Amino acid sequence: MVYDRAMLQDLDSLAARIGQMVQFTRQLQSERTALQARLKALEQERNALRDQLERREAEYQSMAERLERHQTEVDAVRAEAEVSQAELRVNAARYQAECEAARHSLQASREATTRLRSVAGAAKDRIDTILMRLPGAPQE
């Protein structure tokens, strides 16, 4: 009976250990299920982040292309403005030269007019003097 008793104790011990193993296995399966769920959630989060990154990269690329187009447009407008500004400077210089020439011409005309008036006045005075010396001219 000692043998049966020791055997029963061994069986009880073995049953307890098997129970512990079953419990441990269930715990591991539960943890495995939780880890798989966590892994699936992380994979979904990763996929969502990847999609978000792809959208942002596409936005960035689009913005970079728009920036490049705008910079090209700005450069073209700037070049056009510089050409227009150069043309305006040339025109302004030409108009200033024409204006200065017109001023000189006007000054010369005024001076000539003044001389002509002076000469005309002197000629009138001479004519008046000559006319007064003519016979039959009224005497003052």
C-alpha positions, 0 to 999 in steps of 0.5 A, a space after each residue: 500500500 505504501 507503493 500505492 500511496 506513493 504512486 497516488 501522491 506522484 499521480 496527484 503531484 503529476 495531476 497538479 503539475 499538469 493542471 499548472 501546465 494547462 493553466 500556464 498554456 491557457 495563460 500563454 494562449 491568452 497572452 498570445 491572442 492579446 499579442 496578436 491583437 496588439 500586433 494587428 493593431 500596430 500593423 493597422 497603425 503602421 499602415 495608417 501612418 504609411 498612408 498618411 506619410 504617402 499623402 504628405 509626401 504627395 502634398 510636399 511634392 505638389 507644393 514643391 512643383 507649385 513653388 517651382 512654377 511660381 518661382 519660374 513665373 516670378 523670375 519671368 515677371 522680374 526679367 520682364 520688369 527689368 526689360 521694361 525698366 531699362 526701356 523706360 530709362 532709355 525713353 526717359 533719357 531720350 525725353 530729357 535730352 529732347 526736353 533740354 534741346 527744346 529748352 535751348 531752342 526756346 532760349 535761343 528763340 527768345 534771345 533771337 526775338 529780343 534781338 529782332 525786337 531791338 533791331 526792329 525798334 532801331 530800324 523803326 527809329 531810323 525810318 522815323 528819323 528818315 521820314 522826318 527829314 523828308 521834305 513835306 514831313 510834319 515837324 514836331 
